[in-house]
């Protein structure tokens, strides 16, 4: 009966070890993902840049020119604040996942009747200093300036990936892009480096095929109006909390009906973009640690109990010539077998978990051999630690007392 109970406990501990393997592999994959994401180049420099979400009431921007005048005044006033080196505005925060999209037609890629929808491009509306503040490199052509106003010729800047995709082997400068409901074409005047607009992993919805930038006075959104809510990018070495208070006061003085919200450093925006994998990593790591501890305690308990039940057998082995090393190895082997059984089930389940987690992973395969090797090594070490004390105790068994005890 006692041996049957030991076998039942062994099965339970093996299952617990398998669970620890699954959780430890998940934690390992997410740790490597988080490490990879923190080393990604987002395509811009976030240092010393404060972001502020400004959302004028709809009535404020019913007339395009009124909205443009509002932001011109805001930017001019902020630029004049002490401690502010530069300021710009854009209708999205990278890499917050904002998706200001526009359906477009491009030179060399005419729309055809069989297409369900026109190509969708991520469409940023920016003021001239935007690329300078975020240090997005200009690769070809020119950036925007104050002459690219509401009544000026329509111009756009495209990302390097967009230029490669639609005009591979050609000079993109001078190519044209048209928003499908507009009659006017917009001329490509510059190409800038790729920015990870959606997530640091670079994953974007499959339907988005590129990115373009428009001067804010020429900007347009899916509702065919000028973008209303904008993010201000303020480069400053001033204390962020003090600067935030001054910005709120300044915006209220320009227009009390313009709420200010979501005040964060651009570095904080970057950090929050990896909050999901970070939270999952801590969750898996916490449960894996608990499961590993329970597995170690359970393994120790099962091996200790089994060793005690085998006292007579151990006495006989010692009496017929078994050495202390032989007895120690016998007990350690039992501990290792228990862990290896759990590993066999756990590794198989962890392979299935990796496929489930694949959408959250970056820079690491769901079957990453390094992660699996580390977890296997950790569990084997756990088996050795759990079996050490019972093994030492068994190796010190007095054969005479053991045989009499039975």
C-alpha positions in Angstrom: 0.0 0.0 0.0 2.9 2.3 0.9 4.6 1.7 -2.4 1.4 2.3 -4.2 1.0 5.7 -2.4 4.6 6.5 -3.4 3.9 5.7 -7.0 0.8 8.0 -6.9 2.8 10.8 -5.4 5.5 10.2 -8.0 3.0 10.6 -10.8 1.7 13.8 -9.2 5.2 15.3 -8.9 6.1 14.3 -12.5 3.0 16.2 -13.6 4.0 19.2 -11.5 7.5 19.1 -13.0 5.9 19.1 -16.5 3.9 22.2 -15.6 7.1 23.8 -14.3 8.8 23.1 -17.6 5.9 24.7 -19.6 5.8 27.8 -17.4 9.6 28.1 -17.4 9.9 27.8 -21.2 7.1 30.4 -21.6 9.0 32.8 -19.2 12.3 32.2 -21.0 10.8 32.9 -24.4 9.2 36.1 -23.2 12.4 37.2 -21.4 14.3 36.8 -24.6 11.5 38.7 -26.5 11.6 41.6 -24.0 15.4 41.7 -24.3 15.2 41.8 -28.1 12.5 44.5 -28.1 14.6 46.8 -25.7 17.5 46.6 -28.2 15.4 47.5 -31.3 16.1 50.7 -33.1 12.6 52.4 -33.3 13.8 54.7 -36.1 13.8 57.8 -33.9 15.5 59.2 -30.8 13.2 59.7 -27.8 15.6 61.4 -25.4 14.5 64.7 -23.7 11.2 64.8 -25.6 7.9 65.3 -23.8 4.6 64.3 -25.6 1.3 66.0 -25.0 -2.1 65.0 -26.5 -4.1 68.0 -27.5 -7.7 67.5 -28.5 -9.6 70.6 -29.7 -13.4 70.4 -29.7 -14.9 69.5 -33.1 -16.4 73.0 -33.4 -12.9 74.4 -33.2 -11.8 72.6 -36.3 -14.9 72.8 -38.4 -13.0 75.3 -40.6 -9.6 73.9 -41.7 -7.9 77.3 -41.5 -9.0 77.8 -37.9 -7.5 74.5 -36.9 -4.2 75.3 -38.7 -4.2 78.8 -37.0 -4.7 77.1 -33.6 -1.8 74.8 -33.9 0.4 77.5 -35.4 -0.3 79.7 -32.3 0.2 76.8 -29.9 3.5 75.8 -31.5 4.8 79.4 -31.6 3.9 79.9 -27.9 5.5 76.7 -26.8 8.6 77.4 -28.8 8.9 80.7 -26.9 8.9 79.0 -23.5 12.1 79.0 -21.5 13.9 75.7 -21.6 12.2 74.5 -24.8 14.6 73.7 -27.6 12.1 72.7 -30.3 8.5 71.7 -30.7 6.4 69.9 -33.4 3.0 68.2 -33.8 1.8 65.0 -35.3 -1.5 63.1 -35.4 0.0 59.9 -33.9 2.5 58.7 -31.3 5.1 56.2 -32.4 5.0 53.3 -31.5 1.6 53.6 -29.8 -0.4 51.6 -32.3 -2.2 54.6 -33.6 -3.4 54.0 -37.2 -4.3 57.1 -39.2 -4.9 55.3 -42.5 -5.7 56.6 -46.0 -6.6 54.7 -49.2 -4.4 55.9 -52.0 -3.4 55.5 -55.6 0.2 55.7 -56.6 2.2 56.4 -59.8 2.8 53.1 -61.5 0.1 51.3 -59.5 -3.2 52.4 -61.0 -6.4 51.2 -59.2 -8.2 48.4 -61.0 -11.9 47.6 -60.8 -11.2 44.1 -59.5 -9.6 45.4 -56.3 -11.9 45.4 -53.3 -10.1 48.3 -51.6 -7.3 50.7 -52.5 -3.9 50.3 -50.9 -3.9 51.6 -47.3 -1.0 53.7 -46.2 -0.3 54.9 -42.6 -0.7 58.7 -43.0 1.0 61.1 -40.6 0.2 64.8 -40.6 3.3 66.6 -39.2 4.7 70.1 -38.7 8.1 70.9 -40.2 10.2 70.3 -37.0 8.9 66.7 -36.5 11.7 64.9 -38.3 14.3 67.1 -36.7 13.0 66.6 -33.1 12.8 62.9 -33.4 16.0 62.8 -35.5 14.4 60.7 -38.2 17.0 60.6 -41.0 16.2 62.3 -44.3 17.5 59.8 -47.0 16.5 61.6 -50.2 15.0 64.9 -51.3 13.8 67.4 -48.8 11.7 67.6 -45.6 8.8 70.0 -45.1 9.1 73.7 -44.4 6.8 76.6 -43.7 6.2 77.2 -47.4 4.2 73.9 -47.6 1.0 75.6 -46.5 -2.7 75.0 -47.1 -2.7 76.6 -50.5 0.7 75.4 -51.7 1.3 72.5 -54.1 0.4 69.2 -52.4 3.5 67.3 -51.3 4.3 64.2 -49.3 7.3 62.4 -47.8 7.4 58.6 -47.8 9.2 56.0 -45.7 12.1 54.1 -47.1 10.2 50.8 -47.0 7.3 52.4 -49.0 9.7 53.7 -51.7 11.3 50.3 -52.0 7.9 48.5 -52.2 6.3 50.7 -54.8 9.2 52.2 -56.8 12.0 49.6 -56.5 14.9 50.6 -58.7 13.4 54.0 -59.4 13.9 57.4 -58.0 10.8 58.0 -55.8 11.4 61.8 -55.8 8.8 63.3 -58.1 6.4 60.3 -58.0 2.8 61.1 -57.2 0.3 59.8 -54.6 -3.4 60.6 -54.6 -5.9 60.0 -51.8 -8.7 58.2 -53.6 -11.4 60.8 -53.0 -9.1 63.8 -54.0 -8.7 65.1 -57.5 -5.3 66.6 -56.7 -2.1 64.5 -56.7 0.5 64.9 -54.1 4.2 64.9 -55.2 6.8 62.9 -53.3 9.5 65.4 -52.3 11.5 63.3 -49.8 12.2 59.9 -48.3 12.9 59.3 -44.6 14.0 56.4 -42.5 11.6 53.8 -41.4 9.9 54.4 -38.0 8.3 51.6 -36.0 4.9 53.4 -35.8 2.8 50.5 -34.5 4.9 48.4 -32.2 8.6 47.9 -31.5 8.3 44.5 -33.0 7.6 46.1 -36.4 4.4 44.1 -36.9 1.7 46.0 -38.6 -1.7 45.0 -39.8 -1.4 43.1 -43.1 -3.6 45.6 -44.9 -1.2 48.5 -44.3 1.3 48.6 -47.1 3.4 51.6 -46.4 3.7 55.0 -44.7 3.6 58.6 -45.9 3.8 62.0 -44.2 1.9 65.2 -45.1 2.5 68.8 -44.0 -0.1 69.4 -41.3 -1.9 72.3 -43.3 -2.4 69.8 -46.1 -3.3 66.9 -43.8 -6.4 64.8 -44.2 -8.0 62.0 -42.2 -10.4 59.2 -43.1 -13.3 61.5 -42.3 -12.0 63.8 -45.1 -11.3 66.5 -42.5 -8.0 67.9 -41.2 -6.7 65.8 -38.2 -8.1 67.4 -35.1 -6.4 65.7 -32.2 -2.6 66.0 -32.3 0.4 65.1 -30.2 2.9 67.8 -29.4 6.5 66.8 -29.2 8.5 69.2 -27.0 12.2 68.8 -26.8 13.5 70.3 -23.6 16.0 69.7 -20.8 13.6 71.3 -18.2 12.1 69.3 -15.4 9.1 67.3 -17.0 6.7 67.9 -14.1 7.4 71.7 -14.1 7.2 71.8 -17.9 3.9 69.9 -17.9 2.3 72.4 -15.6 3.5 75.3 -17.8 2.2 73.6 -20.9 -1.3 73.1 -19.4 -1.4 76.7 -18.4 -0.2 77.9 -21.9 -2.7 75.7 -23.8 -5.6 76.9 -21.6 -4.6 80.5 -22.2 -4.6 80.0 -26.0 -8.0 78.2 -26.0 -9.7 76.9 -22.8 -11.8 74.5 -24.9 -8.7 72.5 -25.9 -8.1 69.7 -23.3 -4.6 68.5 -22.6 -4.1 64.8 -21.7 -1.7 61.9 -21.8 1.4 63.8 -20.9 4.4 61.4 -21.0 8.0 61.4 -22.1 8.6 59.7 -25.4 10.8 57.3 -23.5 7.8 56.3 -21.4 5.7 55.8 -24.6 8.4 53.4 -25.8 8.5 51.6 -22.5 4.7 51.2 -22.4 4.7 49.7 -25.9 6.4 46.6 -24.5 4.0 46.4 -21.4 2.1 43.4 -22.7 5.1 41.1 -23.2 6.6 42.4 -19.9 3.4 41.6 -18.0 3.2 38.2 -19.5 6.8 37.5 -18.7 6.3 38.4 -15.0 3.2 36.3 -14.9 4.9 33.2 -16.4 8.1 33.8 -14.3 6.1 34.0 -11.1 4.1 30.8 -11.7 7.2 29.0 -13.0 9.1 29.9 -9.9 6.3 28.6 -7.7 5.9 25.4 -9.7 9.6 24.9 -9.7 9.8 25.3 -5.9 6.9 22.9 -5.4 8.4 20.4 -7.8 11.7 20.5 -5.8 9.9 20.0 -2.5 7.8 17.2 -3.9 10.7 15.5 -5.5 12.6 15.7 -2.2 9.6 14.3 -0.4 9.0 11.4 -2.8 12.7 10.4 -2.9 13.0 10.6 0.9 9.9 8.5 1.4 11.0 5.9 -1.2 14.5 5.8 0.3 13.1 5.1 3.8 10.9 2.3 2.4 14.0 0.8 0.8 16.1 0.7 4.0 16.3 -3.1 4.1 17.2 -3.3 0.3 19.9 -0.7 0.8 21.2 -2.7 3.8 21.4 -5.8 1.7 23.2 -4.0 -1.1 25.8 -2.6 1.3 26.2 -6.0 2.9 27.0 -7.6 -0.4 29.6 -5.0 -1.3 27.9 -1.9 -2.6 29.9 1.3 -1.9 28.6 4.6 -0.5 28.9 6.0 -4.0 26.8 3.2 -5.4 24.0 3.9 -2.9 24.2 7.6 -3.4 24.0 7.1 -7.2 21.0 4.8 -6.7 19.0 7.4 -4.9 20.1 10.3 -7.2 19.1 8.1 -10.2 15.6 7.8 -8.8 15.4 11.6 -8.4 16.7 12.1 -12.0 14.2 9.6 -13.4 11.3 11.4 -11.7 12.4 14.7 -13.2 13.1 13.2 -16.6 9.6 11.7 -16.8 8.2 15.2 -16.0 10.5 16.7 -18.6 9.3 14.4 -21.3 5.7 15.5 -20.8 6.6 19.1 -20.1 8.8 19.7 -23.2 6.0 18.3 -25.5 3.5 20.7 -23.9 6.0 23.6 -24.0 6.3 23.1 -27.8 2.6 23.6 -28.1 2.7 26.6 -25.8 5.4 28.2 -28.0 3.1 28.1 -31.0 0.4 29.8 -29.0 2.8 32.5 -27.9 4.3 33.0 -31.3 2.3 36.2 -31.9 3.9 37.7 -28.8 7.4 36.7 -29.6 10.1 38.8 -31.2 13.6 37.8 -32.3 13.2 34.3 -30.8 11.7 31.0 -32.2 8.9 29.3 -30.3 11.2 26.2 -30.3 14.3 28.2 -29.3 16.9 25.5 -28.4 18.7 27.8 -26.0 15.6 28.4 -23.9 14.7 24.7 -23.8 18.3 23.8 -22.9 18.4 26.2 -20.0 15.0 25.0 -18.7 16.1 21.3 -19.0 19.4 22.2 -17.2 17.5 24.0 -14.5 15.2 21.0 -13.9 18.1 18.5 -13.8 19.8 20.8 -11.3 16.6 20.7 -9.3 16.6 16.9 -9.3 20.2 16.8 -8.1 19.5 19.3 -5.3 16.3 17.4 -4.3 18.1 14.0 -4.3 21.3 15.1 -2.5 20.1 14.9 1.1 18.3 11.6 0.8 21.2 10.2 -1.2 23.7 11.2 1.5 21.5 9.8 4.2 21.1 6.5 2.3 24.9 6.3 1.6 25.5 6.5 5.3 23.2 3.5 6.1 24.5 1.0 8.6 23.7 -2.4 7.0 23.4 -4.2 10.4 20.8 -1.8 11.7 19.0 -1.7 8.3 18.6 -5.5 8.3 17.5 -5.6 11.9 15.1 -2.8 11.4 13.1 -4.7 8.8 
